[in-house]
Amino acid sequence: MAPGGCIFKEVLESQSAVVDYDISATKSILKHPQSTKDAIVYNGKCGVSSTNGVHELLECPVCTGSMYPPIHQCPNGHTLCSSCKVRVQNRCPTCRFELGNIRCLALEKVAESLELPCRYQNLGCHDIFPYYSKLKHEQLCQFRPYNCPYAGSECSITGDIPTLVAHLKNDHKVDMHDGCTFNHRYVKSNPQEVENATWMLTVFNCFGRQFCLHFEAFHLGMAPVYMAFLRFMGDENDAKKFSYCLEVGGYGRKLTWQGVPRSIRDSHKKVRDSEDGLIIQRNLALFFSGGNRQELKLRVTGRIWKEQ
């Protein structure tokens, strides 16, 4: 649930049962994926072991990350990266001498001769790269971990898709459903008080992949709106292999939306702010709800299919 938001009740309907859910915020457990530092041979190529003495010299003593030009050193020869030079206020963290503007050109030259494995080798990347190309690759590597897609929390969990699916189920208590169609009814008393609120995320297992259905309330400019959209648990190229449609309505009127699910590489906020989904003005949503417009009773149906 988003900070300052409200608690909602979500009713999921199927042919066999109707279940009520009281939605409340959950606390995230902070975990960090472990990195590996093993010598490897991939595709007949030998990568330099990270336990190699030369590679250890390229590790910044402050942030422990790999150093890239400009690499700085103090008069006593201690080195650190350019980012940390600012953080330590131009004082060597090892001997406390003033750093000045001395470059360690020899170490920068040595780095050019190194070839190293991708840091995500334990997640399936089997390529090795020249030292100065490795960082750029890792920023776009298809095997890099995904961020937790749960909305309305400061969850720092990262991992591959199976890890995140288990995390969503066990830690966030997210509802998991099999099937490519859904029929949800969202209920909220006093909808006039809704501001930046999020219903609990629902995950669908469909075509052997996972999809996240989001539904929430926020202000689009000055207008209060509700929005529903789908995200794909995987990379953008795979997300484009699928399409989905959403429909909401009542009293002989309806709104429909058809689109392509966005990859969870794009943050929940980025997708929401791009307005890439079904958006319903609050007054129209209350009209669909009928009655005296004092309670939201909004039915959202949808379907996911695979493009040929």
N, C-alpha and C positions, 0 to 999 in steps of 0.2 A: 504494500500500500504506500502510495506516495506520501512524503511528509506533508502534513497539514490536510491530508485527504480524509475521506469518510469511509466507513465500513459498509460494504454492500452485501446483499444476498443474491447469489447466483443460483438459478434453478436449471439443471440440465435435464432435458427430457429425452427419453428413448421409448422404444416399444414396450420395454419390460418394466421400467421403473422411473419414478420421478424423485430426484434427490435434492434436498436443500443444503446449501453451503453457507455458513457464516464465515465471512472472509476477514482475516485479521493479519496484521503484519507479522512476519517471522524473522528471526535473527539469523544472520548468515554466519557460517563457520569459516574462518579465514584459513585457507590452505594455499600452499604455493607448490607448483610443480617442481620436481627436482631435476637438475641438469646433470648430464653425464659427462665424464671426463676420461674416456677410454680411448686408447689407440685403436684405429680401425683400418680396414682395407675394403674399399667399395668399388665394384665394377672394375677390378683390376688396378685401381689407383690407391696409392698409399697416402693417407692423411697423416699429418704430424700429430702425435699424441699430445694431449693437453697437459700431460705430466712432464713433457719435454721441458728442459730448463729454459730454452729460448722463449717458448710460449709463456712460461711463468713470468719472464721478464716483461712481457707485454701486458701483464695484468696490473691495472691501476691499484695501488695500495689503499686508496680511499673508497672508491665505489666497487672495486673488485671486477669491474668490467674490462673488456679489451680496449687498449689505447690505440687511437688513430691520430694521424697528424693533425695539428701540431702536438708532438709529445714533448713535454717540458721536463727539465731537470734542474736540480739545485747545484751549487758549487761543489758539493760532495758527491754528485752523481746519482742521487735519488730521483726517480722519475714519477710522474703522474700525468693524468690526462688533462686536456685543456679545460674541461668543465669543472673538474675538481680544483684546478688552480684558483678559480674564482671563489669556490666554496671555502677554501682554507685561507683566504685573504692573503694570498701570495707568500705564505709561509710553508716551508717544507714540513709535511706531517711526520717525517721520520727524525730529522735533526733540528728542525725549527729555524734553519737558516732562511734568509729571504731568497725567494726563487728568482726574481729578476725575469729576464726574457730569454733564457738560454734554451735552445732547442736541442734535443737529443737526436741529431741527424743520423747517427750510426744505427740506433735502434729502429728508426723509421725505415732505413734502407734494408735492414735485416728482415723486417716484416714483409717486404715485397717478395721475398723468396719463399715464404711459407704458404702451404696449402692446407686448409683445415676443413673438417666436416661441419655440416650445418649443425647448429645447436639443437635442432629438433630431430636429430638422428634417432632418438628413442621413440619418436612418434611416427617414424616411417620415411624420413627424408634420407636418401642414400647417396647424395651428391657431396662432392668436396669442391672448395672454391679457393682462389687466391685470397690471401688475408684481407686485402682492401675491397674485395667484391663480396665477401661473406656477409657483412652487415647489411648491405642493400638487399641481398637475397633473403635474409631472415625476416626483413620487414614485410615481405610479400610471400613468403614460403607457404604453400598450400597445406603444409603439415603443422604450421604454428598453432598453438592452442586457441580455442575459442573462449570468449568471455561468457559468463553465466547470463542467459537471456532473461532472467527474472526481472520484471519491472518494479519500480517503486522501492528498491532497496539499494544498499551500497555493497552488494555482494562482490567480493574480489576473487571468487573461485574461477579458475581457468582449467581447461583440459580438453581432451578429445570428446567426440559426441557421446559415446557410451558412458564416459565419466560424468558428463553434464546431465544426461538423462537420469542416471542414478542419483545424482545430487539434487536435481529438481524434485524427484519423487520422495527422497528420504529427508532432505533438509528443509525444502520449501513446501513440502506436502502438496505438490501440484497434482491435479487430477490427470490421469493418463487414460486415453481412450483409443480403442482400435476402430478403424473405419475411416472412410473418406467423405462422409456426410455428417452434418451436425445440426441440431435444433436446440438452441438455447433461449431461455427466457430470463431476462435480467430484471430484477425487482428492486426498487429503492423508494423508501418513504421520504417525504420532504425533499424532492429533487431540487428545489430552489437553493438548497444549502450545498449542493454538490460543487466542488471546486478542486481540480487537479486530483481526482480520485481514480483508483484503479481496481478493477475486479481481479480476482485470482486468475493467473495464467492457466490455460488449458493446453495440454500437449496431445496431439493426435499421431498415432502410428499408422502410416498409410504408405502403400507401395514399398514397405521395408524402410521408410525414412520417417523422420519426426518433423512435425509442424507445430508452431506455437500460435495459438489464437489469443489476441489481445483485444480487450474492450475497456474503454475508460472514458472519463469525463475531464474536460479541461476548457480553457478559454482560448478561442481562436480570435486574436485581437480582443475585442470587447464582448464577443458573442460566445455564450456558453454552448458547447457542442459535446456530442458523444461520437466516438470513433471506434471502428472495428477494423483490424487488419491482421494479416497472417505473415509469420516469419518462418523461414526454412532453416532447419538445423544442419547447416552445411555451407559450402562455398557458393558464390554467386553463379558460377557456371552451371552447377547442378540445380540451383534454384530456378534457373530459366527453363528447365525441362518440365516445369509444372505450372499450372494455372489454377485459379480458384475463383469462385463467385460467392457473394454475400447478398442476402436479401432481408429487408426489414419493412414492416408495414402493418396495416390494420385498417378496418372500416373501408375496404374496397380500394385502398391506395397502398403503394409500395415504392420503395427505393431499391435499386439493385446496383451492385458493383462487381466488376470483373477485372482481375489483374494478375500479376505474377508475384508470388511470395518473395519477400526480401530476405536475403541471407542474414543470419545473426552476426555476420561480420559487421553489418551496419547496426549501430546501437539502437535500442528501443526509442530513445529520444530523437535520433536522426530520422527514423522512419516516421514517427509521429509528426515531427516538425515539417517533413516534406509533404504531409497531407496525402500520402500514398495509401489510401484505404477508403472505406465507407464512412462518410461524415454525415451526421444527422444533427440539424439544429435542435436545440432543446425544446422549443415550442412545437416543432413538428413531431419530436419523439413523444411528447406528452399528448399530442393529438392522436398518435397511433395507440397510445395507452388507453384512451377513452375516459369515461367517467368525468370527474370534476377536475381533472388534470392536477390532482394533488399527490399522485403516486405514479412512479414510472413502472410500467409493465411492458417491457420491450422484448419482442421475439426476434431473434437473429438466426436465420438458417443459412447453410452454406454447403459447398461441395468442392472437393479438390480432385483434379484429374491430371493425368500425365500426358504431355504433348507428344504426338507421334513424330 
